[in-house]
Each structure stands twice: as C-alpha cells, then as structure tokens.
C-alpha cells in the first residue's frame, strides 16, 4: 500500500525538482543540535520581582541561552508608579526583539517604529552590553498606538519598534522574552542567576 506521504513527496519532486527534496531533508535537521532545555522555577522569578521592588531595579535578566540560530533570554521587569514619562524615555533596540507577558499591575504603553529625536545609547552602557544590544532613546513616537496593559496581556515588540511607558498606575511586573538572532548579548546560566540573586546591587543601580 502506497502511503500518502510517499505520493506527496514523489509529486513534489516531479514538479519542483531534486532541490526541493534536498531542502525538505535539510529542514528535518534541528537548528540547535543536542541543545538542553531550560527550566526556571517560579520561586526564582518571585525572587527577582522582590529584588526589583526592594532595590528599584527595573530590568533583570534571569536566563540567556544559545538556541542555535538565535539567543533566547528571559527577564523580569518591575516598574513602579509613573505619572508622566521621563524625558527621552522611548526605547528602541536595533537587533533584539521582545515579548512581554504581564504578570501583575497596569500601565499605558505606546508602540510605533517612527521615533522622534532619537539619540544612540552609549556602547558601554550596561543595558546595551548585557540586556538588549545597540539601540536608541527618543523623545516621543510619531503616530504611536496606545495600549492599556493589565495582567495576562502579551505584547510583541519587533527590533526597531519604539516602546514607551507613559503611565503606570501603581506598578507593573512582566516577564520579558528576548530574541537575539545576532547574539549580541552574553549568556546567563542558572549558576549566574544564583550569584546575581545572592549579591546586593550597588547603590547606583537603585
């Protein structure tokens, strides 16, 4: 009995030629060979949330791993009450995309690619070196779209898109996933995370 998959494969080769079959075979190889999975317990995430609240730390990387064609990172972000945005607080990352999943709190976020009054971030800034790579800060977003975020919401921010919190009612906490295909930021292991959580942040990070 001829299987459907065999018929489809034969038809594809006859219509599209041998290169199609080669690409089909190549696609069956994983882009990250023998890569381990990564588990982060809730207790560790809660420790980062508490650390952010207690020490005024906004963005804390939890893990960053090599996933073959890209680096993937998970971070916890804690933002306190915000009545109005600070000057030049629009953020844009040239190479790193981000996904937010709001854990608690509410806030107003503006998104858009047309940022106004942009200024490059210093190459030696900690955020550039360790978190989200080269990018810019800007004064505002032209024709930005406004979203009122709440717990459970998800936001996808492609590289090059401006993002800007204009108000936070009391606080907002979100898990952030970073996609870094150019691998511009370093890895962070479970051991690195444990050392980070055991270390009191320097005063200038408050």
C-alpha positions as CSV (number, residue, x, y, z in Angstrom):
1,X,0.0,0.0,0.0
2,X,1.4,3.4,-1.1
3,X,1.4,5.9,1.7
4,X,0.1,9.5,1.2
5,X,3.4,10.9,2.3
6,X,5.2,9.0,-0.4
7,X,2.8,10.2,-3.1
8,X,3.1,13.8,-2.0
9,X,6.9,13.5,-1.9
10,X,7.1,12.0,-5.4
11,X,4.7,14.6,-6.8
12,X,6.7,17.4,-5.2
13,X,10.0,16.1,-6.7
14,X,8.4,15.7,-10.1
15,X,7.0,19.2,-10.1
16,X,9.7,21.1,-8.2
17,X,12.8,19.0,-9.0
18,X,15.6,17.5,-6.7
19,X,16.5,20.8,-5.0
20,X,13.1,20.7,-3.2
21,X,13.8,17.2,-1.9
22,X,17.2,18.4,-0.6
23,X,15.7,21.4,1.2
24,X,13.0,19.1,2.7
25,X,15.6,16.7,4.1
26,X,17.7,19.6,5.4
27,X,14.6,21.0,7.1
28,X,14.4,17.8,9.2
29,X,17.7,18.7,11.0
30,X,17.2,20.8,14.1
31,X,18.8,24.2,14.1
32,X,20.1,23.7,17.6
33,X,21.6,20.2,17.8
34,X,21.6,18.4,21.1
35,X,20.7,21.6,23.0
36,X,19.3,21.2,26.5
37,X,16.1,22.7,27.7
38,X,16.0,25.4,30.4
39,X,13.7,25.4,33.4
40,X,13.2,28.4,35.6
41,X,11.1,27.8,38.8
42,X,8.5,30.3,39.9
43,X,10.4,30.8,43.2
44,X,13.3,32.2,41.3
45,X,11.1,34.6,39.3
46,X,9.5,35.8,42.5
47,X,12.9,36.5,44.0
48,X,13.7,38.7,41.0
49,X,10.4,40.5,41.4
50,X,11.1,41.1,45.1
51,X,14.6,42.3,44.3
52,X,13.3,44.7,41.7
53,X,10.8,46.1,44.2
54,X,13.2,46.4,47.1
55,X,16.2,47.8,45.2
56,X,14.5,49.8,42.4
57,X,15.8,47.5,39.7
58,X,13.8,47.8,36.5
59,X,15.2,45.1,34.1
60,X,16.8,41.9,35.4
61,X,18.0,39.2,33.1
62,X,17.1,35.7,34.5
63,X,18.5,33.4,31.8
64,X,20.1,33.8,28.4
65,X,20.7,30.7,26.3
66,X,22.1,29.7,22.9
67,X,19.2,28.3,20.9
68,X,21.0,27.6,17.6
69,X,20.1,30.4,15.2
70,X,19.3,32.8,17.9
71,X,19.9,33.5,21.6
72,X,16.8,33.5,23.8
73,X,16.6,35.3,27.1
74,X,14.1,35.6,29.9
75,X,14.0,38.7,32.1
76,X,11.8,40.1,34.9
77,X,10.9,43.8,34.7
78,X,9.5,45.7,37.6
79,X,8.3,49.3,37.0
80,X,7.0,51.5,39.8
81,X,4.3,54.2,39.7
82,X,4.7,56.6,36.8
83,X,2.5,59.7,36.5
84,X,4.2,61.0,33.3
85,X,7.1,59.8,31.1
86,X,10.6,60.9,31.8
87,X,12.4,62.8,29.0
88,X,14.0,60.6,26.3
89,X,12.3,57.5,27.7
90,X,11.2,56.0,24.4
91,X,13.3,52.8,23.9
92,X,14.3,51.1,20.6
93,X,16.5,48.1,20.1
94,X,18.2,47.6,16.7
95,X,18.7,43.8,16.8
96,X,16.8,42.4,19.7
97,X,13.0,41.7,19.7
98,X,11.0,41.4,22.9
99,X,7.8,39.7,24.1
100,X,6.1,40.9,27.3
101,X,3.7,38.8,29.4
102,X,2.2,41.0,32.1
103,X,2.2,39.3,35.5
104,X,0.6,42.0,37.6
105,X,-0.3,45.7,37.7
106,X,-1.5,48.0,35.0
107,X,0.1,50.6,32.7
108,X,-0.1,52.5,29.4
109,X,2.3,51.5,26.7
110,X,2.8,53.3,23.4
111,X,4.3,51.4,20.4
112,X,5.5,52.5,16.9
113,X,8.5,52.5,14.6
114,X,8.6,56.3,13.9
115,X,10.6,57.6,16.9
116,X,11.3,61.3,17.2
117,X,14.5,63.0,18.5
118,X,16.4,59.7,18.7
119,X,19.8,59.5,20.4
120,X,22.1,56.5,20.3
121,X,22.7,54.7,23.6
122,X,26.3,54.5,24.7
123,X,28.0,51.3,23.6
124,X,29.4,50.8,27.1
125,X,26.0,51.1,28.8
126,X,25.0,48.0,30.9
127,X,21.7,47.7,29.1
128,X,23.5,47.6,25.7
129,X,26.2,45.2,26.7
130,X,24.2,42.8,28.9
131,X,20.5,43.1,28.1
132,X,19.3,44.3,24.7
133,X,22.2,45.3,22.5
134,X,22.6,48.5,20.5
135,X,19.7,50.9,20.2
136,X,18.3,54.4,20.8
137,X,16.3,56.5,23.2
138,X,13.9,59.1,21.8
139,X,11.6,61.9,23.0
140,X,8.3,60.6,21.5
141,X,6.7,58.3,19.0
142,X,5.0,59.7,15.9
143,X,1.6,58.1,15.2
144,X,2.2,55.6,18.1
145,X,-0.5,53.2,19.1
146,X,-1.5,53.2,22.8
147,X,-2.3,50.1,24.8
148,X,-3.6,49.8,28.4
149,X,-1.8,46.8,29.8
150,X,-3.2,44.5,32.5
151,X,-2.3,41.1,34.0
152,X,-2.4,38.4,31.4
153,X,-1.7,40.6,28.4
154,X,1.0,39.8,25.9
155,X,2.9,42.4,23.8
156,X,5.3,41.6,20.8
157,X,7.9,44.3,20.0
158,X,10.0,43.7,16.9
159,X,13.5,45.0,16.7
160,X,13.4,48.6,15.6
161,X,10.0,49.4,17.1
162,X,9.8,52.1,19.7
163,X,8.2,51.3,23.0
164,X,7.3,53.8,25.7
165,X,5.5,53.6,29.1
166,X,3.6,56.9,29.5
167,X,1.8,56.0,32.7
168,X,1.9,53.2,35.4
169,X,-1.0,53.3,37.9
170,X,0.9,51.8,40.8
171,X,3.4,49.3,39.5
172,X,3.6,46.8,36.6
173,X,5.6,43.5,36.5
174,X,6.1,41.5,33.4
175,X,8.1,38.5,32.1
176,X,10.1,39.5,29.0
177,X,11.4,37.1,26.4
178,X,14.2,38.5,24.3
179,X,15.0,37.1,20.8
180,X,18.6,37.9,19.8
181,X,19.4,36.4,16.4
182,X,22.8,38.2,16.1
183,X,23.8,37.0,19.6
184,X,24.9,40.5,20.7
185,X,24.4,39.8,24.4
186,X,26.1,37.2,26.7
187,X,24.6,34.0,28.1
188,X,23.3,33.8,31.7
189,X,23.2,30.4,33.4
190,X,21.4,29.1,36.4
191,X,24.7,29.5,38.4
192,X,25.0,33.1,37.2
193,X,21.4,33.8,38.3
194,X,22.1,32.3,41.8
195,X,25.1,34.5,42.2
196,X,23.2,37.6,41.0
197,X,20.3,37.0,43.5
198,X,22.8,36.5,46.3
199,X,24.6,39.8,45.6
200,X,23.3,43.1,46.9
201,X,23.0,45.5,44.0
202,X,25.3,48.6,44.0
203,X,23.8,51.8,45.2
204,X,24.0,53.4,41.8
205,X,21.5,50.9,40.4
206,X,18.7,52.0,42.7
